[in-house]
Amino acid sequence: MQRKLIFLASLQLQNANLVTNLAESERRDGFVTTPFDVDTLTELHKGTRAFVACVDNCVIGYAMTGTLQEFQHSALIVHMNSRLQQITFHGLPIDAASALQYGPVCIDKEFRGRGVLQSLFKVLCQHLNSDFKIGVTFISTLNPRSYQAHVWKLGMTIVDEFEFTGKEYYTLASVLAQETSKMK
Ligand SMILES: CC(C)(COP(=O)(O)OP(=O)(O)OC[C@H]1O[C@@H](n2cnc3c(N)ncnc32)[C@H](O)[C@@H]1OP(=O)(O)O)[C@@H](O)C(=O)NCCC(=O)NCCS
């Protein structure tokens, strides 16, 4: 599939799961907090750092990644990243040289609970762990499904908790080279 088509399909999946597009009752299966648009994606992903899962030529899952410098499009991410300077993880600073921003991630409803997230994450780690030692992401405290999936199934570690515009979030990190061995 062409890159632009992949982005458009990913954005369709994003918009169907965007927190502002979901009713309260629908949010229990997770939601995307920080939207991308096609221009931002195109600008960000001149390299190969968007990972998608496809079935029958349809995008059924995606994981976005970028450097800490690249991910400046959201005030929430900028705030999270400003706090990383005080944190070390496995003895390493979480800075632009060592850390990669992971997320947003989204799996189509029909394909959740089937290991798509683990597969996407595994491929992402394999591609990026020679350039980046650590992956960082954030999860809303109101998204227990994502918490469960990332902490218990991918083996990510909570390294920070913060509040932004009245909402609370966890920051999670993982050592990309080790991550696949910790997955359940
Ligand atoms: C978050 C997401 C990527 C996880 O992928 P997934 O395929 O659904 O993950 P899994 O089903 O393998 O794992 C989720 C776990 O949470 C559990 N779970 C489901 N709903 C839950 C809830 N409301 N509270 C707590 N745990 C819950 C599941 O039972 C499962 O655990 P188990 O396999 O031990 O039973 C996917 O649900 C998704 O895309 N949601 C919408 C967008 C989103 O939230 N993105 C993440 C933003 S940070």
The ligand as an ORCA input file, in Angstrom:
! r2SCAN-3c Opt
* xyz 0 1
  C      -5.358     -0.373     23.895
  C      -5.276     -1.401     22.774
  C      -4.166     -1.005     21.801
  C      -4.884     -2.756     23.395
  O      -4.883     -3.761     22.408
  P      -5.811     -5.060     22.622
  O      -5.658     -5.976     21.499
  O      -7.187     -4.578     22.941
  O      -5.134     -5.642     23.940
  P      -5.447     -7.039     24.615
  O      -6.914     -7.395     24.484
  O      -4.463     -8.026     24.138
  O      -5.120     -6.726     26.106
  C      -5.954     -5.910     26.879
  C      -6.156     -6.524     28.247
  O      -6.948     -5.627     29.026
  C      -8.083     -6.329     29.525
  N      -9.192     -5.383     29.557
  C     -10.143     -5.176     28.639
  N     -10.979     -4.190     29.058
  C     -10.522     -3.790     30.254
  C     -10.964     -2.828     31.211
  N     -12.031     -2.067     30.982
  N     -10.258     -2.711     32.368
  C      -9.153     -3.452     32.597
  N      -8.701     -4.391     31.727
  C      -9.382     -4.550     30.581
  C      -8.308     -7.458     28.558
  O      -9.025     -8.485     29.194
  C      -6.891     -7.844     28.213
  O      -6.279     -8.641     29.237
  P      -6.252    -10.245     29.141
  O      -5.759    -10.617     27.783
  O      -5.331    -10.616     30.263
  O      -7.667    -10.669     29.349
  C      -6.646     -1.530     22.019
  O      -7.633     -1.950     22.927
  C      -7.080     -0.226     21.373
  O      -6.604      0.106     20.297
  N      -7.992      0.529     22.041
  C      -8.483      1.802     21.464
  C      -7.383      2.863     21.330
  C      -6.494      2.957     22.542
  O      -6.920      2.899     23.695
  N      -5.190      3.148     22.293
  C      -4.203      3.301     23.331
  C      -4.045      4.725     23.707
  S      -2.783      4.866     24.969
*
